[in-house]
Amino acid sequence: MNSNGIPWFPLDTHLDEKFELIEAEFGLTGFAVIVKLFQRIYGGQGYYCEWTNDVALLFGRNLDFKPNNSILTKIINAAISRGLFDKELYDKYHILTSKSIQRRYFDAVSRRKNIGVKKEYLLIPVDRILKNVNISEKNADTCEQRREENRKEEKMRKEDTKVSASAVPQSIIDLYNQNIAPMTPVVLHSMEGWLKIIDADVMEYAIKEAAGYNRRTWKYIEAILRSHSDAGRTTLDAVQDAAKKYRKNDMNLSVSESINIDYDELEKIMLGKM
């Protein structure tokens, strides 16, 4: 694993339509290739991977594709054309990445003090990243700034957990207090941001889902919200329709399995069925 990489990554239980289309066109081969690419990205540079002819040749060999087999190229081109990977950055820099990949990666490394980042590869706002990590290309000494941020965060954690409703409905605050943990100003502020994107009913649904799987953390709830938001599901009806649909899918995984899944084992199972 590259020093920038992470040892695991989340695979959403409810995959979006882009992923579905790849599997519909190429079967489990397409699914396995995309998962393997995610492993290469998250385990390597973390938020992107290079994709040249030489890289494709070695990648295909590791998956037992024949050198002249065009299926790998077709899967990659289909993934790019359908938005699983950003076409502009692929055309310009020959890399595979996306906004979703970068959001998940930078959330995962938010506690790291330093990480190397190529700014020209970024698809999400730089100020979003600067709140979490010090970018190594930035020459200014940010250690003191980071310490000050840590002091402020610690102070907020120690504040009285009795917070006002603000833009968050009291029913959501009560639900969180009763099922997850005492509300904090940090979580409240984050909830306010999410409620500009998704309906309050979806927030309540995510809290209940986290409690049902005994994953009682705000980070886990945010992962659920991000999954629905990335797929364009911002209403409760859309979320429930997706849940009904995927319960019928033979490869449906539980939420807890989606966080801790063994991707190497999954890959062996899928490739064994081909």
N, C-alpha and C positions, 0 to 999 in steps of 0.2 A: 504493500500500500504506500502511495506517495505521502510525503509529510503533510500535504494539504488535504489529503483525502479523509474520508470518514469510514468506520468499520461496518456501518449498516445504513440503510435508507428505507423510508416508508413506501410501501406499495399500497395505494388506496384500495379499499374493498370495492368501492363503486368506481370502476374505471370509466373514463369519459369516452365519448363517441369516437374520438380520434384513435384511441387504442383499440376500440372494438372493431373499427374498420380494418385495421391492420390484421387482426386475428381473423376477421371474416374473409379477407382476401387471401391470406397466406397460411391460415390455420395455426396450429401450435408452433410451427416453425417461426412464423412472424412474431408471435408472442415471446418465444424464447430469445430471439435475436434482440428484441427491444429491451427485455430484462437484462440480458448480458451486456448491452450497451450502457444501461443505467449503472451496472456494476463497474464497468470500465470508467465511467465519468465520475461517480461518487467515490470510488476507491482510488482514483488517480488524482487528477487536478482538483476534483471536487465539484466543480461547477461547469466544466466543459471537457471535451476530449478532441484531439486532432483527428481528422479523418481524411487521409490521403490514400493513394493507390497502395502504397506499401503497408500502411496500417490496416487497410481493408484485407489485403492478402494474408497477413498474419492473423488477423481476427477470424477470418473465414477458416483458416487452417485449424485453429483451436476448436472450432465448432464442426470440424470434419467436412467442410464444404470443399468441393473440388476446385482447383485454381480457376478453371474456366466456367464455373457455375455462376450464372447471372442472377440467381435468386436473391443473393445477399444485396447486390446493387439495387434490385427492384424493391426490396423491403426498405432500404435506406431512402431511396427516392420517394417512395410512397409516404414514409414517415415525415420527410421534409415537406412534401407538397400538402400534407394534411395538418401541418403545424405542430407535430410532436417535437420537431427541432426547428430552430429559427433559420429560415432560408437565406436571409440577408447576410448573417454572420457566416453561414456555410459557404456562400458564394464568394465572400470577401476574404475570409481567413481559413477556410477549409476546416472548420470546427463544428462539433455537434453540441448544442446547448439550447436552453429555452428559459423563459421567465419562471416557469414552475420549478424547473431543476435548480435554478439559482436561488429562488426563495427558500426552498427546502434546505439547500446546502448552507446558506448563510444563517438560517435559523439554527441549524445543527451545530455550527461552530461559533455561536454567539458568545461563548464564554472564553474563547481563545484570545490571547492578548495580541498576537500578530499572525498575519496570514498574507501570502503573496497573491496579489490580484492584478490582472491586466485590465485596465480600465476600458480599453477599446472593446473588450469582450462582454462588458456588462449590459444587461437588458433591464435591470431594475435600478431605481434612483440611487446614486452614490450616497446621498445623505441617509438612506435607509441602512446601508451597510456601515457607515461611519458610527452609527449608534451602537453597533455591536462589536466591530473589530477595528483594529488599526491596520490600514492598508500599507503594505511594506513599501510601495512606490512613493508614498508620501514621506518626504524627508524630514519634516518638522518633528520635533520630539513631542509625542502625545502622551507620554507616561503620566505626567501630572494631571492632564485633562482627564485621563481614564480614571485615575485615583479619585478625582473630584466627583466624577459620575458615579463611581462605586459608593462614595460617601452619601451622595444624595439618594441613591437607591436604598441603601441601608436605613437611612433616616425614614424613608417612606414606609419601609417594612415595619418599623417600630411604632408608627403612628397608630392612633386608635383605629381599630377595625370598623368602628361604626361610621359609615360613610353615607352621604346623602344620595338620593336616587339619581339626581342630575338628569341626563338624557336616558338613563336606563330605567325601565319600568321596575317598580318595587317588587312585582311578582318574580322577576328574574333574579333580583338580588336575594330575595327570600329563598328561592329555589337553590341558588348557589350556596348560600349559607347553610341550608339544611342538608344538602346532598354532597357537597364538594369540600368546602373549607370556609372559614370566615372571610368575608369580602375584604379586599385591600384596595387602596387607591390606585395601585398599578393595574390590577385586574379591571377595576371599574373603568379606568381610562381606556384600556384596550377594548372593553365591551362597547364603549361609546363609538369607537372607530368601526367596529364590526357592524353595529346596528345602522350605520350609514350604507352598508352594502347588502346585508341580508335582513329578512323580516325577524321580528322578535320571536315569532313562533319557532323559527329555525334555531335560534339561540336556545330556547327552552328545550327543544328536541335534542340538541347536542349535549346539553347538561345532563338530561335524563339518560342518554345513551352512554355517556362516560360513567355515570353512577352505576348503570346496569352492568357494565363490564368491570366495575370496581377499579377504574382508572381515574381516580379523583384528583386530577390536576388541571389547572387552566391550560397548560401546554397541550394536553391531550384534547381538550375541548377545542382549542384553536386548530388542531390538526384536522378534526372533523369539519369545522367551519371552512377551512381552507380547501378541503377536498370538494365540498359542495360548491363553494364559490368559484373554484377553478373550472368546474364543469358547468357553470352557469345556473346552478340550482340555488335560487335566492328565496324561494317561497316554500312553505311547508308541504304544499301539494306536490311540488316538483321533487322534493326530497323523499316523500313517502312513495311516490310513483317509482322512483329509481330503486328504492329499497325492495318493493314488490317485484320489480323486474329482475333484479340480481339475485333474489332468493331462489329463482328458478334456474339460475346458471350453474352448471355442473362444477365450475371452478370457483364458486363463491366461497370466500374465506371470512372468518369472523374478524371483527375489528381488532381484537387482541392479537390474532395471528398475523394481521397485516402489518403490525408494528414489529413483531419479532420473527418474521418468517425467515427460514433458512433458504436463501436464494440459490445457493449451489445445489442443494437437494432438489429444489423445485425445477431447476434446469435439467438435472439428470432424469427426473420423472418425465418432463415434457419431451426431451430428446429421445427417451426410450420408447415413447409412443409414436414417434414419427415413422 
